Amino acid sequence: MFLILAVGASLVAFQRIAEKRAQQFNTVDSEGKTVIFDHDQHAYLNAGRMMKRSQYTYEMPRHRTPGLPFLLSFFYSELDAYAPADPQDPRRVSEGYFTRGKHFVILLTILGLVTMFLVIRRWLPVAESLLFLWICMWLLYIFKAPFVRPEPTFYTVFFIGSLLTLQVLIRPTWRDAIAAGAVLAFCYLLKSAVLPLLLLFFACFWLKLGARLMRLLLTRGSSPPDAPVSLPSASRLWVEVAQAHTVLLVFLGLLSPYLLTTARQHQGNPFWSMHSSVFMWTDSKEEISLWASRGITADSEIIPPDAPSARNYLESHTMIQIADRCWLGVRSVLHRIREEFRVLYDYTVKRLLRCAVAAILLSLLAFWRDLRRYWPETLFIVGYFLGFAAIAGWYEMLKTGPRLLLVLFPPLAFLFIFLVHRYGRRIAVPQWGLQIDLRRILLAILTVYLAFATLQVWRHDAWTILGAQ
């Protein structure tokens, strides 16, 4: 009961502070002008308006995905529709609709935090789960929630989808496979950044399957010629293959209407988007503006052959230039995160990382055994962080801001807390007749540091840091 009251009180405080931040940072600017056109908020709200007014026959250009606009459309009302006096007025979105959108995103963020807490209880005890929830709530989500953007919900859904996908890799079940496919499909509708995750999952799954098949063949080769094949082991492999591919089938099945429409609009490519097909293959934001001025838009069904594309980029750039772009981009975006999200960066990289390393060093043999046993899962985790960091670094050269790399901070915080939980063992001190519980000590240290970090956010950062990018 106390736990429910504590979590409930913190969520109410989160909602109050997020609403005050929305009033301070997301109503009018210092000159008294509306900020609705800042941070792509107008684009999402207007798309929701057009969906509602067209009775959901409006097809969004493949510049943004339709997940958030669809949810926002339920809060559009003709009763307070914007009626411009000037036909050239680009506003289109009323203040009432904008306000409802802000309230909705804050509530959606809170729902996501609760869902995330319930999901990680499968992996962590209550104390560690609460620590993780508090980190996400006060060091990251409080800065994102006041803006009508998909990031806070995307961070949550992407994290849950990643956990479910990892669980399917570790020990697949039909339930987890179906859930992973469904969550990743919803995630794709918020932002189409989940395709690399699926590619990484299947690469690690087939490596793991190949190693197990090799062991079966070697076992068969060392057995007498007339010995029967281990049918339970062999049949189980095929069940796991079916379960892993259920993730993809559910993902594609739920998205099939959207993907088929995209393929019809863009020369048979169901995953075409303006960002991944054109914009990401430019070298600067100015180059994007140049091609946009030449008529290359998300509505363009035919893209000129000399326009930016993966093929043109790879033909005109060396691997060293590509690696430099990722590296320099990661350095740049990490610098921005250190400047704008200082409390989150310091707590995750300094406090959590150090405690995780301390737990591993004192249980090094157990850690090494787990690495050998779960090597495909380790490859998945390493590839997950390095791969998405490289993607964020790539896009940073186009001045996209910290939001792409920030998606890794909830998984990173979860990983460090999980390592403390798994390897924080009891240490015997025979001279004193004591047993020191390292896990409890590290959790106490992290809790104290988190309390000071939260006070810093409440007193200062929440009222001085915009955090929209």
C-alpha positions in Angstrom: 0.0 0.0 0.0 2.8 2.4 0.9 4.5 1.6 -2.5 1.3 2.5 -4.4 0.9 5.7 -2.5 4.6 6.7 -3.0 4.5 6.0 -6.8 1.1 7.7 -7.1 2.4 10.8 -5.2 5.5 11.0 -7.4 3.4 10.7 -10.6 1.1 13.5 -9.4 4.1 15.7 -8.7 5.4 14.8 -12.2 2.2 15.9 -13.8 2.1 19.2 -11.9 5.6 20.1 -12.7 5.2 19.1 -16.4 2.1 21.3 -16.7 4.0 24.2 -15.2 6.9 23.7 -17.6 4.5 23.6 -20.4 3.1 26.9 -19.3 6.5 28.4 -18.9 8.3 27.1 -22.0 5.5 26.0 -24.4 3.0 28.7 -24.6 4.6 31.9 -25.8 8.2 33.0 -26.3 10.0 35.9 -24.7 8.5 38.2 -27.3 4.9 37.1 -26.7 4.7 35.0 -29.9 3.2 31.5 -29.9 5.7 28.6 -29.9 3.3 26.2 -31.7 5.6 26.2 -34.8 8.6 25.3 -32.7 10.0 21.8 -32.4 7.6 20.3 -35.1 4.6 20.6 -32.8 2.5 22.3 -35.4 3.2 19.5 -37.9 2.0 16.8 -35.6 -1.1 18.7 -34.5 -2.0 19.7 -38.0 -1.7 16.2 -39.2 -4.1 15.0 -36.5 -6.5 17.8 -37.5 -6.4 16.7 -41.1 -7.0 13.0 -40.1 -10.1 14.0 -38.1 -11.5 16.3 -40.7 -11.0 13.8 -43.5 -12.7 11.0 -41.5 -9.3 9.3 -41.4 -8.8 9.1 -45.2 -5.9 11.5 -45.1 -2.6 9.8 -45.9 0.4 11.4 -44.2 3.4 12.1 -46.4 6.3 9.8 -45.5 8.2 12.5 -43.7 6.8 11.6 -40.3 5.0 8.5 -39.1 1.3 8.8 -38.2 1.2 7.3 -34.7 1.2 10.6 -32.6 -1.0 12.5 -35.1 -3.6 9.7 -35.0 -3.7 9.9 -31.2 -3.9 13.7 -31.2 -6.8 13.6 -33.7 -9.1 12.5 -31.0 -8.6 15.8 -29.2 -9.4 18.0 -32.3 -12.7 19.7 -32.2 -14.5 21.8 -34.7 -16.1 23.7 -31.9 -12.9 25.7 -31.3 -11.3 25.2 -34.8 -9.0 28.0 -35.9 -10.6 30.4 -38.3 -7.9 32.6 -39.9 -8.8 36.1 -41.1 -6.0 35.8 -43.7 -6.2 32.9 -46.1 -2.4 32.8 -46.1 -2.3 32.3 -42.4 -0.4 29.0 -41.8 -1.7 28.6 -38.2 -4.6 26.2 -38.8 -4.4 24.9 -35.2 -6.4 26.5 -32.4 -5.0 27.4 -29.0 -7.5 25.1 -27.4 -6.4 22.1 -29.5 -2.7 22.9 -28.8 -3.5 23.0 -25.0 -5.3 19.7 -25.1 -2.4 18.2 -27.1 0.0 19.2 -24.4 -2.2 17.8 -21.6 -2.5 14.5 -23.5 1.2 14.1 -24.1 1.9 14.6 -20.4 -0.7 12.0 -19.5 0.6 9.6 -22.2 4.0 10.0 -20.7 2.8 9.1 -17.2 1.0 6.1 -18.6 4.2 5.0 -20.3 6.2 5.4 -17.1 3.7 3.2 -15.2 3.8 0.6 -18.0 7.5 0.6 -18.0 7.7 0.0 -14.3 5.3 -2.9 -14.5 7.3 -4.4 -17.4 10.7 -4.2 -15.7 9.3 -5.9 -12.5 9.8 -9.1 -14.5 13.6 -8.4 -14.5 14.2 -6.4 -11.3 13.0 -6.4 -7.7 10.9 -3.5 -6.4 13.8 -1.4 -5.1 15.7 -1.4 -8.3 12.5 -0.9 -10.4 11.6 2.2 -8.4 15.2 3.5 -8.8 14.9 3.1 -12.6 11.4 4.7 -12.7 12.7 7.7 -10.7 15.7 8.2 -13.0 13.5 8.2 -16.1 10.8 10.3 -14.6 12.9 13.2 -13.1 16.2 13.1 -15.1 14.8 12.7 -18.6 11.0 12.6 -19.1 10.2 15.7 -17.2 12.1 17.7 -19.9 10.3 16.0 -22.8 6.7 15.7 -21.6 5.6 19.3 -22.0 6.0 19.3 -25.8 3.7 17.9 -28.4 6.2 15.4 -29.7 6.5 11.6 -29.8 9.8 11.4 -28.0 8.7 10.5 -24.4 6.3 7.8 -25.6 8.8 6.6 -28.2 11.5 6.2 -25.6 9.2 4.1 -23.5 7.8 1.9 -26.3 11.3 1.5 -27.8 12.7 0.4 -24.4 9.9 -2.1 -23.8 10.2 -3.5 -27.3 14.0 -3.8 -26.9 13.5 -5.8 -23.6 10.9 -8.1 -25.2 13.2 -8.7 -28.2 16.1 -9.5 -25.9 13.9 -11.9 -23.9 12.9 -13.7 -27.2 16.6 -14.0 -28.0 17.4 -15.4 -24.5 14.4 -17.8 -24.1 11.7 -17.5 -26.8 8.1 -18.0 -26.0 5.0 -17.5 -28.2 3.7 -14.8 -25.8 6.9 -12.8 -25.8 7.3 -13.1 -29.6 3.8 -11.8 -30.2 4.2 -9.0 -27.7 7.5 -8.0 -29.1 6.1 -7.8 -32.7 3.1 -5.8 -31.5 5.1 -3.3 -29.4 7.7 -2.8 -32.2 4.9 -2.2 -34.7 3.5 0.6 -32.4 7.0 1.9 -32.0 7.4 2.1 -35.8 4.3 4.2 -36.0 5.8 6.7 -33.6 9.2 6.7 -35.2 10.5 4.4 -37.9 13.8 3.8 -36.0 13.1 0.2 -35.1 14.2 -1.5 -38.3 17.9 -1.7 -37.2 16.8 -3.3 -34.0 15.0 -6.1 -35.9 18.1 -6.6 -38.2 20.3 -6.9 -35.1 17.9 -9.3 -33.4 17.8 -11.7 -36.4 21.6 -11.5 -36.9 22.2 -12.5 -33.3 19.4 -15.1 -33.3 20.9 -16.9 -36.4 24.4 -16.8 -34.9 23.0 -18.4 -31.8 21.0 -21.0 -33.8 24.0 -21.8 -36.0 26.2 -22.4 -32.9 23.5 -24.7 -31.4 23.1 -26.6 -34.7 26.9 -27.1 -34.8 26.9 -28.5 -31.3 24.1 -30.9 -32.3 26.1 -32.1 -35.4 29.3 -32.5 -33.4 27.3 -34.5 -30.8 25.8 -36.6 -33.6 29.3 -37.1 -35.1 30.8 -38.4 -31.8 27.9 -40.8 -31.2 27.7 -44.4 -32.5 26.5 -44.5 -36.2 23.2 -46.1 -35.3 22.4 -43.7 -32.4 19.2 -41.7 -32.9 19.3 -37.9 -33.3 18.2 -36.1 -30.1 14.7 -35.3 -31.4 13.6 -33.1 -28.5 16.7 -30.8 -29.0 16.3 -30.7 -32.8 12.6 -30.1 -32.7 13.0 -27.4 -30.0 15.3 -25.5 -32.4 12.6 -25.4 -35.1 10.1 -24.2 -32.5 12.4 -21.4 -31.5 12.9 -20.5 -35.2 9.1 -20.2 -35.6 8.8 -18.1 -32.4 11.6 -15.7 -33.4 10.1 -15.2 -36.8 6.7 -14.6 -35.2 8.1 -11.3 -34.1 8.6 -10.3 -37.7 5.3 -11.7 -38.9 3.3 -9.8 -36.2 5.3 -6.7 -36.9 4.6 -6.8 -40.6 1.0 -8.0 -40.2 0.0 -5.1 -38.0 1.8 -2.6 -40.2 0.7 -4.1 -43.5 -1.9 -1.4 -44.4 0.6 1.3 -43.8 3.4 -0.5 -45.6 1.3 -1.4 -48.6 0.2 2.2 -49.0 3.9 3.4 -48.8 4.9 0.8 -51.4 2.2 2.0 -53.7 3.3 5.6 -53.3 7.0 5.1 -53.6 8.0 2.6 -56.3 7.4 -0.6 -54.3 9.4 0.3 -51.2 7.2 -0.3 -48.2 9.8 1.3 -45.8 10.4 4.4 -47.8 10.6 7.6 -45.8 12.0 11.1 -46.6 14.6 10.8 -43.8 16.0 7.3 -44.3 15.8 7.4 -48.1 17.0 10.9 -48.9 17.8 13.3 -46.0 20.2 11.1 -44.1 22.4 10.8 -47.1 23.2 14.5 -47.2 26.2 16.0 -45.5 24.6 19.1 -43.9 21.3 20.7 -43.1 22.0 23.2 -45.8 22.1 20.4 -48.4 18.7 19.3 -47.2 17.3 22.8 -47.8 18.9 22.8 -51.2 17.2 19.7 -52.3 13.9 20.8 -50.8 14.1 24.0 -52.8 14.4 21.8 -55.9 11.1 20.2 -55.2 12.2 17.0 -53.3 9.5 16.6 -50.7 7.8 13.8 -48.8 5.0 13.8 -51.4 7.4 13.2 -54.3 6.7 9.8 -55.8 9.7 9.9 -58.1 13.1 11.0 -56.8 15.7 12.2 -59.4 18.7 9.8 -59.8 21.2 12.4 -58.7 19.3 13.2 -55.5 20.9 12.0 -52.2 20.6 8.3 -51.7 22.5 5.4 -50.0 24.0 4.4 -53.3 25.2 7.9 -54.3 26.6 8.5 -50.8 28.6 5.3 -50.7 30.0 5.9 -54.1 31.2 9.4 -53.2 32.5 8.8 -49.6 35.1 6.5 -48.2 34.7 4.2 -45.2 37.0 6.5 -43.2 34.8 9.5 -44.0 31.7 7.5 -42.9 33.4 6.4 -39.7 34.6 10.0 -39.0 31.0 11.3 -39.4 29.7 8.8 -36.9 32.5 9.4 -34.4 32.4 13.2 -34.7 28.6 13.2 -34.5 28.6 11.1 -31.3 31.2 13.4 -29.7 29.1 16.4 -30.7 25.8 15.1 -29.4 27.4 13.8 -26.1 28.7 17.3 -25.6 25.2 18.8 -26.1 23.8 16.2 -23.6 26.4 17.1 -21.0 25.5 20.8 -21.5 21.7 20.5 -21.6 21.0 17.3 -19.6 23.9 17.5 -17.2 22.2 15.8 -14.3 21.1 12.8 -16.4 24.5 12.5 -18.0 26.4 12.7 -14.7 24.2 10.3 -12.9 24.1 7.7 -15.6 27.8 7.8 -16.8 29.4 8.6 -13.4 27.2 7.1 -10.6 25.4 4.2 -12.3 28.4 3.1 -14.4 30.8 3.1 -11.5 28.5 1.1 -9.3 28.0 -1.4 -12.0 31.7 -1.8 -12.6 32.3 -2.2 -8.8 29.7 -5.0 -8.7 31.3 -6.7 -11.7 34.8 -6.5 -10.4 33.8 -8.2 -7.1 32.0 -11.0 -9.0 34.3 -11.2 -12.0 34.2 -15.0 -12.3 30.4 -15.1 -12.4 30.4 -12.2 -14.9 32.8 -14.1 -17.2 30.7 -17.3 -17.0 27.6 -15.3 -18.0 29.5 -13.7 -20.9 30.5 -17.1 -22.2 27.0 -18.6 -21.7 25.1 -15.6 -23.1 27.5 -14.5 -25.8 24.8 -13.9 -28.5 22.8 -11.8 -26.0 26.0 -9.9 -25.2 26.6 -9.3 -28.9 23.0 -8.0 -29.1 23.5 -5.6 -26.2 26.8 -4.3 -27.5 25.5 -3.9 -31.0 22.4 -2.2 -29.7 24.2 0.6 -27.9 27.0 1.0 -30.5 24.7 0.8 -33.4 22.2 3.3 -32.3 24.9 5.6 -31.0 26.4 5.5 -34.5 23.0 6.3 -36.0 22.5 9.2 -33.6 26.0 10.5 -34.5 25.3 10.2 -38.2 22.2 12.3 -37.9 23.8 14.8 -35.6 25.8 16.2 -38.5 22.3 17.3 -39.8 21.7 19.2 -36.5 19.0 16.9 -35.2 19.8 17.5 -31.6 20.3 15.2 -28.6 16.9 13.4 -28.9 18.1 10.5 -31.0 20.9 9.6 -28.6 18.7 10.2 -25.5 16.7 7.1 -26.5 19.6 5.0 -25.2 19.7 6.5 -21.7 16.7 4.5 -20.3 18.2 1.2 -21.6 21.6 2.2 -20.3 20.3 3.0 -16.9 18.4 -0.3 -16.8 21.5 -2.2 -17.8 23.7 -0.7 -15.1 21.0 -1.3 -12.4 20.6 -4.9 -13.6 24.3 -5.4 -13.4 24.3 -4.1 -9.8 21.4 -6.4 -9.0 22.9 -9.5 -10.6 26.5 -9.2 -9.4 26.1 -7.2 -6.2 26.9 -10.2 -3.9 27.5 -10.6 -0.2 31.1 -10.1 0.9 32.3 -12.0 4.0 34.5 -10.3 6.6 35.7 -13.2 8.8 37.7 -11.0 11.2 34.5 -9.1 12.2 32.1 -12.0 11.7 30.2 -9.9 9.2 28.7 -10.3 5.8 28.4 -7.1 3.7 25.6 -7.0 1.2 27.2 -5.1 -1.7 23.9 -4.8 -3.6 22.2 -3.0 -0.7 25.2 -0.7 -0.2 25.4 0.2 -3.9 21.6 0.8 -4.1 21.8 3.1 -1.0 24.6 5.1 -2.7 22.6 5.4 -5.9 19.5 6.4 -4.0 21.3 9.2 -2.1 22.9 10.5 -5.3 19.5 10.3 -7.1 17.9 12.3 -4.3 20.4 15.2 -4.7 20.0 15.0 -8.5 16.2 15.2 -8.2 16.5 18.2 -5.9 18.7 19.9 -8.5 16.0 19.3 -11.2 13.2 20.5 -8.9 15.0 23.6 -7.8 16.8 24.7 -10.9 16.9 22.6 -14.1 13.1 22.2 -14.5 12.8 26.0 -14.7 15.8 26.9 -16.7 16.4 24.0 -19.2 14.1 23.8 -22.3 15.0 20.1 -23.2 12.8 19.9 -26.3 15.5 18.9 -28.7 
